[in-house]
Amino acid sequence: MALSFSFLKPAEHIARLPDAQVKQLYPKLRWRILESTFIGYATFYLVRNNLPVVSKEMGQALAYSKDQIGDMLAISVAAYGLGRFIMGSLSDRSNPRYFMPIGLLLTALCNFAFATASSYPVHMALWAMNGLAQSMGWAPCGRSLSHWYSIRERGTVFAFWNLAQNVGGGLVGLIAAYCTILLGWRSAFYVPGILAVLCAVYLLLRLRDTPQSEGLPSIEEYHDDYPAGGNGEGEKELGTRDLFVNYILKNKYLWLFAGANFFAYIARYAMLDWGPTFLKEVKHASLGEGGIGTATLEFSAMLSTVLVGWLSDKLGGRRGMICLVCMVPVFLAFIGILYTPDNKLWLDLVLFGVIGFFVYPAVMLLGVCALDATSKKAVGTASGFISVFGSLGRVVEGKGIGSLAERYGWNAALYGILVSILLGILLLAFTWKLSPKAAEARVSASH
């Protein structure tokens, strides 16, 4: 008998509730969507960024080289990038209430299996599968937030929601490190996996689909964004060809943001994937101090991400300009790490904080740029498209930095990062004057 996946289809619109109920229910559900997607996406990071924290300890236990660890990181990111595009398209036509919890359960299973294995080919296959399962996280969040929050709120709301990755990424640095200290490196995959299963159940209870599926008006009507009679695109789901060809492949702005995202991802993940190992080998840090380095990168971005998102709304959505400005201090911080004395670990941690403070807002805004440039019915596919390029950047980073460090030393790896950041700044220069209104007008004119 064929399996049926009809439960994944978007929830049907139901009859409109009375105005008094709409007024009471809408704010509650908006907060509920923001809160549950925040917690859910943070949990995805617990079962995603645990490998870099314990890669040295696992490598020593199983005799894996830096190249082999880099290959595991690279194949996971490649699967994640491809999955973001495929799963993004599926999520645009799925109910996030079921789509997102399924992704969490799958990534938890991959972590459990990874913890029990001791074979390199098996570890490669499992971490690739984990990358694919991880791709089911962002897209349903993007779909939910785009339906429950208007474009005029987008920079601020997505900036706040984006803190989920800092919370999850920072916590996993501590959880994975101290689980390894107390119970061994395998526990760094068992414990986050258990937390992911619990969160999947929570999401199933809390998440909902569109406002119309709850008897509420669209966000444009509720927020009075289009008082003259609609948002111009209606509320119909897009067909496959229309979605991919007209809203994605022919959208030159998405190609521009995708290229910038490639280099931004190298800057973002360089010290997340390799920072703990770098600190241990070059700066003589302990396992716990390496975990603190990861937490510093993540937690330092929490205030700046919200401020920069809010600022991008106040500046008319000129997010490309702000991304460029953010990447300059990231470049300078990597220069500082290159020349910091080995006995000044505290200074390296400060520079890690500078990187996190500025690179996360830039990466977050590039994702919002993709949403600004397309229909809210195509946000999963658009974000998946630029994520493919971001993931390719992380593949280059994961494999390239490991290879450079192995063959030529850590200085060569840092020079490679600096060149990548400069190329990213160059691409962002072409987005200096671009705003959502300008992008929307030109994209609409092309359809």
C-alpha positions as CSV (number, residue, x, y, z in Angstrom):
1,M,0.0,0.0,0.0
2,A,1.4,3.4,-1.0
3,L,2.3,5.8,1.8
4,S,0.2,9.0,2.1
5,F,1.8,12.3,3.0
6,S,-1.3,14.3,2.7
7,F,-0.9,15.4,6.3
8,L,2.0,17.5,5.2
9,K,-0.1,19.7,2.9
10,P,-0.8,23.3,3.9
11,A,-3.8,23.6,6.3
12,E,-7.0,24.6,4.6
13,H,-8.4,28.1,5.1
14,I,-11.4,28.1,7.4
15,A,-14.3,30.6,7.9
16,R,-13.3,34.0,9.3
17,L,-13.7,34.4,13.1
18,P,-15.7,37.4,14.4
19,D,-13.6,40.6,14.7
20,A,-13.5,40.5,18.5
21,Q,-12.0,37.0,18.4
22,V,-9.5,38.1,15.7
23,K,-8.4,41.0,17.8
24,Q,-7.8,38.8,20.8
25,L,-6.3,35.7,19.0
26,Y,-4.0,37.2,16.4
27,P,-1.4,38.7,18.8
28,K,-1.3,35.5,20.9
29,L,-0.7,33.3,17.9
30,R,1.9,35.6,16.4
31,W,3.9,35.3,19.6
32,R,3.3,31.6,19.7
33,I,4.7,31.2,16.2
34,L,7.7,33.3,17.0
35,E,8.4,31.5,20.3
36,S,8.0,27.9,19.0
37,T,10.0,28.5,15.8
38,F,12.7,30.1,17.9
39,I,13.0,27.2,20.3
40,G,12.8,24.7,17.5
41,Y,15.5,26.2,15.4
42,A,17.8,26.6,18.4
43,T,17.4,22.9,19.1
44,F,18.4,22.1,15.5
45,Y,21.8,23.6,16.3
46,L,22.3,21.3,19.3
47,V,22.4,18.3,16.9
48,R,24.2,20.2,14.1
49,N,27.2,22.0,15.6
50,N,28.2,19.4,18.2
51,L,30.8,17.7,15.9
52,P,33.2,20.7,15.6
53,V,33.3,21.0,19.4
54,V,34.6,17.5,19.9
55,S,36.3,16.8,16.6
56,K,39.8,16.7,18.1
57,E,38.8,14.3,20.9
58,M,36.8,12.1,18.5
59,G,39.7,12.3,16.0
60,Q,42.2,11.2,18.6
61,A,40.0,8.3,19.8
62,L,39.4,7.0,16.2
63,A,42.7,8.1,14.6
64,Y,40.9,10.6,12.2
65,S,43.1,13.3,10.5
66,K,42.1,16.9,10.1
67,D,41.4,16.1,6.4
68,Q,39.0,13.4,7.4
69,I,37.2,15.6,9.9
70,G,37.0,18.3,7.2
71,D,35.5,15.8,4.8
72,M,32.8,15.0,7.3
73,L,32.0,18.7,7.8
74,A,32.1,19.3,4.1
75,I,29.7,16.4,3.1
76,S,27.3,17.5,5.8
77,V,27.2,21.0,4.6
78,A,26.9,19.9,0.9
79,A,23.9,17.8,1.9
80,Y,22.5,20.6,3.9
81,G,22.8,23.1,1.0
82,L,21.2,20.8,-1.5
83,G,18.5,19.9,1.0
84,R,17.7,23.5,1.8
85,F,16.8,24.0,-1.9
86,I,14.8,20.8,-2.1
87,M,13.2,20.9,1.3
88,G,12.6,24.7,0.9
89,S,10.5,24.0,-2.1
90,L,8.6,21.3,-0.3
91,S,8.1,23.4,2.8
92,D,6.5,26.2,0.7
93,R,3.8,23.7,0.0
94,S,3.7,22.0,3.4
95,N,2.3,22.5,6.9
96,P,5.2,23.6,9.2
97,R,3.5,22.1,12.2
98,Y,4.4,18.6,10.9
99,F,7.3,19.4,8.6
100,M,9.6,20.9,11.2
101,P,9.2,18.2,14.0
102,I,9.8,15.5,11.4
103,G,13.1,17.2,10.6
104,L,14.1,17.3,14.2
105,L,13.3,13.6,14.8
106,L,15.4,12.6,11.8
107,T,18.4,14.6,12.8
108,A,18.1,13.2,16.4
109,L,18.2,9.7,14.9
110,C,21.3,10.5,12.9
111,N,23.0,11.7,16.0
112,F,22.1,8.6,18.0
113,A,23.5,6.4,15.2
114,F,26.6,8.6,14.8
115,A,27.4,8.2,18.5
116,T,27.3,4.4,18.3
117,A,29.5,4.1,15.2
118,S,33.3,3.9,15.0
119,S,33.8,3.5,11.2
120,Y,34.8,6.5,9.1
121,P,32.7,5.6,6.1
122,V,29.7,5.1,8.4
123,H,30.4,8.4,10.1
124,M,30.6,10.1,6.7
125,A,27.3,8.7,5.6
126,L,25.5,9.5,8.8
127,W,26.7,13.1,8.9
128,A,25.6,13.6,5.3
129,M,22.2,12.3,6.3
130,N,22.2,14.6,9.3
131,G,22.9,17.5,7.0
132,L,19.9,16.6,4.8
133,A,17.7,16.3,7.9
134,Q,19.0,19.7,9.2
135,S,17.7,21.3,5.9
136,M,14.2,20.8,7.2
137,G,14.7,23.5,9.9
138,W,14.9,27.0,8.4
139,A,12.4,26.8,5.6
140,P,9.3,26.1,7.8
141,C,10.4,28.9,10.1
142,G,10.7,31.3,7.2
143,R,7.3,30.3,5.9
144,S,5.6,30.7,9.3
145,L,7.2,34.1,10.1
146,S,6.5,35.5,6.6
147,H,2.8,34.6,7.0
148,W,2.4,35.9,10.5
149,Y,4.6,39.1,10.4
150,S,4.5,41.8,7.7
151,I,7.3,43.1,5.5
152,R,7.6,46.3,7.6
153,E,8.4,44.2,10.6
154,R,10.7,41.7,8.8
155,G,14.1,43.1,9.7
156,T,13.4,43.3,13.4
157,V,11.4,40.1,13.7
158,F,13.8,38.0,11.8
159,A,16.7,39.6,13.7
160,F,15.2,38.5,17.0
161,W,14.3,35.1,15.7
162,N,17.8,34.7,14.3
163,L,19.1,34.7,17.8
164,A,17.9,31.1,18.0
165,Q,21.0,30.0,16.2
166,N,23.2,31.9,18.6
167,V,21.4,30.4,21.6
168,G,21.5,26.9,20.2
169,G,25.1,27.3,18.8
170,G,26.4,28.7,22.1
171,L,24.7,26.1,24.2
172,V,26.0,23.2,22.2
173,G,29.5,24.5,22.6
174,L,29.1,24.1,26.4
175,I,26.9,21.0,26.3
176,A,29.1,19.1,24.0
177,A,32.3,20.1,25.7
178,Y,31.2,19.3,29.2
179,C,29.4,16.1,28.3
180,T,32.7,14.9,26.7
181,I,34.6,15.8,29.8
182,L,32.2,13.9,32.1
183,L,31.0,11.1,29.9
184,G,33.2,10.9,26.8
185,W,32.8,12.2,23.2
186,R,29.9,10.0,22.3
187,S,27.7,11.7,24.8
188,A,28.1,14.9,22.9
189,F,25.7,13.3,20.3
190,Y,23.4,11.3,22.6
191,V,22.4,14.2,24.9
192,P,21.6,16.7,22.2
193,G,19.7,14.0,20.4
194,I,17.5,13.4,23.4
195,L,16.8,17.1,23.6
196,A,15.8,17.2,19.9
197,V,13.2,14.4,20.4
198,L,11.6,16.3,23.3
199,C,11.5,19.5,21.2
200,A,9.9,17.8,18.3
201,V,7.0,16.8,20.5
202,Y,6.8,20.4,21.8
203,L,6.6,21.8,18.2
204,L,3.9,19.4,17.2
205,L,1.8,20.8,20.1
206,R,2.6,24.5,19.5
207,L,3.1,25.2,15.8
208,R,0.3,26.2,13.4
209,D,0.1,27.0,9.7
210,T,-1.2,30.2,8.1
211,P,-3.4,32.8,9.8
212,Q,-6.3,31.9,7.4
213,S,-6.1,28.3,8.6
214,E,-7.0,29.6,12.1
215,G,-9.9,31.7,10.9
216,L,-7.8,34.9,10.8
217,P,-7.2,37.5,8.0
218,S,-3.9,37.5,6.1
219,I,-1.0,39.5,7.7
220,E,-1.3,42.1,5.0
221,E,-4.9,42.8,5.9
222,Y,-4.4,42.6,9.6
223,H,-1.3,44.9,9.6
224,D,-2.9,47.2,7.0
225,D,0.1,46.9,4.7
226,Y,-2.1,47.0,1.6
227,P,-5.2,49.0,2.4
228,A,-6.0,49.6,-1.2
229,G,-7.1,46.0,-1.7
230,G,-4.5,43.3,-1.4
231,N,-0.9,42.7,-1.8
232,G,-0.9,42.1,-5.5
233,E,-0.1,38.4,-5.3
234,G,-3.1,37.0,-3.5
235,E,-3.0,34.0,-1.3
236,K,-2.7,31.2,-3.9
237,E,0.1,28.6,-3.7
238,L,2.6,28.9,-6.6
239,G,2.9,26.2,-9.2
240,T,6.3,24.4,-9.5
241,R,7.3,26.1,-12.7
242,D,6.2,29.5,-11.6
243,L,8.0,29.1,-8.3
244,F,11.3,27.9,-9.7
245,V,11.5,29.8,-13.0
246,N,9.8,33.2,-12.5
247,Y,10.4,33.7,-8.8
248,I,13.9,32.1,-8.4
249,L,16.0,31.4,-11.5
250,K,15.0,34.6,-13.3
251,N,15.5,36.7,-10.2
252,K,18.8,38.4,-10.7
253,Y,18.8,39.8,-7.1
254,L,18.7,36.3,-5.7
255,W,21.8,35.5,-7.7
256,L,23.6,38.5,-6.3
257,F,22.7,37.7,-2.7
258,A,23.6,34.1,-3.3
259,G,27.2,35.0,-4.4
260,A,27.6,37.3,-1.4
261,N,26.3,34.5,0.9
262,F,29.0,32.1,-0.4
263,F,31.8,34.3,1.1
264,A,29.8,35.3,4.2
265,Y,29.5,31.7,5.1
266,I,33.2,31.2,5.0
267,A,33.7,34.0,7.4
268,R,30.8,32.8,9.6
269,Y,31.8,29.2,10.0
270,A,35.6,29.4,9.9
271,M,36.0,29.7,13.6
272,L,32.9,27.7,14.5
273,D,34.1,24.7,12.6
274,W,37.8,25.1,13.3
275,G,38.0,27.6,16.2
276,P,38.1,25.1,19.0
277,T,40.8,23.0,17.3
278,F,42.8,26.2,16.4
279,L,42.7,27.4,20.0
280,K,43.8,24.0,21.3
281,E,46.7,23.6,18.9
282,V,47.9,27.1,18.4
283,K,46.9,28.9,21.6
284,H,47.2,25.9,23.9
285,A,43.6,26.1,25.1
286,S,41.9,23.3,27.1
287,L,38.8,21.5,25.9
288,G,36.6,23.7,28.1
289,E,38.3,26.9,26.8
290,G,37.7,25.7,23.2
291,G,34.0,25.3,24.0
292,I,34.0,28.8,25.5
293,G,35.4,30.1,22.2
294,T,32.4,28.6,20.4
295,A,30.0,30.1,23.0
296,T,31.7,33.5,22.7
297,L,31.2,33.6,18.9
298,E,27.5,32.7,19.3
299,F,26.5,34.8,22.3
300,S,28.3,37.9,21.2
301,A,25.9,38.2,18.3
302,M,22.7,38.3,20.3
303,L,22.5,42.1,20.8
304,S,24.0,43.1,17.5
305,T,21.7,41.0,15.4
306,V,18.6,42.6,16.9
307,L,20.0,46.1,16.6
308,V,21.1,45.6,13.0
309,G,17.8,44.1,12.0
310,W,15.9,47.0,13.6
311,L,18.3,49.5,11.9
312,S,17.8,47.9,8.5
313,D,14.0,48.5,8.8
314,K,14.6,52.1,9.9
315,L,17.0,52.7,6.9
316,G,14.3,51.6,4.4
317,G,15.6,48.0,4.1
318,R,19.0,48.8,2.7
319,R,20.3,45.6,4.1
320,G,23.1,45.0,1.5
321,M,24.7,48.3,2.6
322,I,24.6,47.2,6.3
323,C,26.0,43.8,5.5
324,L,29.0,45.4,3.8
325,V,29.6,47.7,6.8
326,C,29.5,44.7,9.2
327,M,32.0,42.6,7.2
328,V,34.8,45.2,7.6
329,P,35.4,44.7,11.4
330,V,35.2,40.9,10.7
331,F,38.1,41.3,8.4
332,L,40.0,43.3,10.9
333,A,39.3,40.8,13.7
334,F,40.8,37.9,11.6
335,I,43.9,40.0,11.1
336,G,44.1,40.4,14.8
337,I,43.8,36.6,15.4
338,L,46.6,36.1,12.9
339,Y,49.1,38.3,14.8
340,T,47.9,37.8,18.4
341,P,50.6,36.2,20.7
342,D,50.1,32.6,21.6
343,N,49.9,33.4,25.4
344,K,47.1,35.9,25.0
345,L,44.1,33.6,24.9
346,W,41.8,36.2,26.4
347,L,42.6,38.5,23.5
348,D,41.7,35.7,21.0
349,L,38.4,35.3,22.8
350,V,37.7,39.0,22.5
351,L,38.4,38.8,18.8
352,F,36.1,35.8,18.5
353,G,33.5,38.0,20.1
354,V,34.1,40.7,17.5
355,I,33.7,38.2,14.7
356,G,30.4,36.9,16.1
357,F,29.1,40.4,16.9
358,F,29.4,41.5,13.2
359,V,29.3,38.4,11.0
360,Y,25.9,37.0,12.3
361,P,24.0,40.2,11.5
362,A,25.5,40.2,8.0
363,V,24.5,36.6,7.3
364,M,21.0,37.1,8.9
365,L,20.4,40.1,6.7
366,L,21.4,38.3,3.5
367,G,18.7,35.8,4.3
368,V,16.2,38.6,4.8
369,C,17.3,40.1,1.5
370,A,16.2,36.9,-0.3
371,L,12.8,37.2,1.3
372,D,12.5,40.9,0.4
373,A,13.2,40.0,-3.3
374,T,10.5,37.4,-3.8
375,S,7.0,36.3,-2.9
376,K,6.1,35.1,0.6
377,K,4.8,32.0,-1.2
378,A,8.4,31.3,-2.3
379,V,10.4,32.2,0.8
380,G,11.5,28.6,1.5
381,T,12.7,28.1,-2.1
382,A,14.4,31.5,-2.2
383,S,16.2,31.0,1.1
384,G,17.1,27.5,0.0
385,F,18.6,28.9,-3.2
386,I,20.9,31.3,-1.5
387,S,21.6,28.7,1.1
388,V,23.0,26.4,-1.6
389,F,25.7,29.0,-2.2
390,G,26.2,29.5,1.5
391,S,26.6,25.8,2.0
392,L,29.1,25.6,-0.9
393,G,31.0,28.3,0.9
394,R,31.0,26.2,4.0
395,V,32.1,23.2,2.1
396,V,35.1,25.2,0.8
397,E,35.7,26.5,4.3
398,G,35.4,23.1,6.0
399,K,37.6,21.2,3.6
400,G,39.9,24.1,2.6
401,I,40.8,25.4,6.1
402,G,41.5,21.8,7.3
403,S,43.7,21.1,4.2
404,L,45.6,24.5,4.5
405,A,46.2,24.0,8.2
406,E,47.3,20.4,7.7
407,R,49.7,21.2,4.8
408,Y,50.9,24.7,5.3
409,G,49.9,25.7,8.9
410,W,47.2,27.8,10.5
411,N,48.6,31.1,9.2
412,A,47.9,30.0,5.6
413,A,44.4,29.0,6.6
414,L,43.8,32.5,8.1
415,Y,45.1,34.2,4.9
416,G,42.6,32.1,2.9
417,I,39.8,33.4,5.2
418,L,40.9,37.0,4.8
419,V,40.8,36.7,1.0
420,S,37.3,35.3,1.1
421,I,36.1,38.1,3.2
422,L,37.5,40.7,0.8
423,L,35.7,39.0,-2.1
424,G,32.5,39.1,-0.1
425,I,32.9,42.8,0.6
426,L,33.4,43.4,-3.1
427,L,30.1,41.7,-4.0
428,L,28.2,43.5,-1.3
429,A,29.3,46.8,-2.8
430,F,26.9,46.1,-5.7
431,T,24.0,46.0,-3.3
432,W,24.8,49.3,-1.6
433,K,21.7,51.2,-2.8
434,L,19.3,48.3,-3.1
435,S,16.1,48.4,-1.0
436,P,13.1,46.0,-0.8
437,K,10.8,48.4,-2.6
438,A,13.3,48.7,-5.5
439,A,13.8,45.0,-5.7
440,E,10.0,44.2,-5.4
441,A,9.2,46.7,-8.2
442,R,11.8,45.3,-10.6
443,V,11.0,41.6,-9.8
444,S,7.2,42.3,-10.3
445,A,7.9,44.1,-13.6
446,S,9.7,41.0,-14.9
447,H,6.6,38.7,-14.3
